[in-house]
Amino acid sequence: MADDLEKTEEPTAKKIEDARKEGNVPKSQDASGVLTLFIAILAFLLLFPYMGAHIVLLFKYYFSLIGMPVNRELMVNITIVTAKEFLLIVMPLSVSVAIAGIVAAIAQFGFLFTTKAIMPDFKKIDPIKGAKNLFSMKKVVDGIKITFKSFTTLGVGFIFFFLFIVELPTVALFGLGDQMLWLRDKAIVIAFVMLLIIFIFAIIDVIIVRKQYFDGLKMSKQEVKDEMKNMDGDPLIKAKIRQIQMQASRKRMMAAVPTADVVITNPTHYAVAIKYDEQKSHAPIVVAKGMDNIAQQIKKIARENGVHVVQNPPLARSLYAQVDLDKPIPNELFAAVAEVLAYVYKMNKK
């Protein structure tokens, strides 16, 4: 019983799909962060000339206002121009970062749109439960992980920064333009080195998050059985449905017995009703068959409706075993069945 309750089974496809519908997906914040940061840095470098040009235009506008009297109209104009240029500078970078965040999420768990994750849940604002979560072991471990990753990333960045500082005496002899280029190049190196460290941590985090996610969805043997029962239906109900279907099929079969040309019997255990209509089929058709009690019912209905009952044990067994209901007889049984039909037609003077 304890084994049935222990969650040892991998989650089923339905369990994973239900979790997705609830917004419960394996999402690594580190992976999303590193991709967003990478796109942000790349976009900043590509957009730097564009952003710089708008910053220069903004400062030129400010300088053009020197000596002008300050009034309400001027302040409104300054506000409008500043807001416009600020949006032109920030919006391309913001859109790039937003797209990067969406791409990072889709790359981890595919496209998903659900409102359940943002629906208000008053259980989540329980102060007692919130205090327990705040001081839980998981929060402590997460805090240690964040501290370790931060110190490692900043430490590596500081090492490269220190290596670049020793070049300052030489760089001081450069012109202002060359100094700015040196600063830009070194900033790019430090940024991408730190990004590489974050990327390594992100890969590790993705592996851990996915393992924790699927471990959290694991099911007990009883849960798997219950889910299969819910998906396939209760075995008792399915058995009842099969029973009803068999009864309906048997009823139709018995209704076809009066239309048969002959019933071939064992004579005790088997009974097979044969009908031949050359306009509808190239071979005789088995319209009813059964054994024991059903065989007795077939023979009884046949006699009540004037259908000949012929005893031929080998043929009856072969027809019962080889031919399904409403199917034509196979070629190898043509001769034997034709002989029986010829006898019946002779008796009926056909």
PyMOL commands that set and color helices and strands:
alter all, ss='L'
color gray80, all
select helices_A, chain A and resi 2-5+13-21+29-64+72-109+116-118+122-125+127-134+137-165+168-171+176-216+221-232+235-259+293-304+313-322+331-347
alter helices_A, ss='H'
color red, helices_A
select strands_A, chain A and resi 7-9+219-220+262-265+270-275+285-291+308-311
alter strands_A, ss='S'
color yellow, strands_A
deselect
rebuild
show_as cartoon
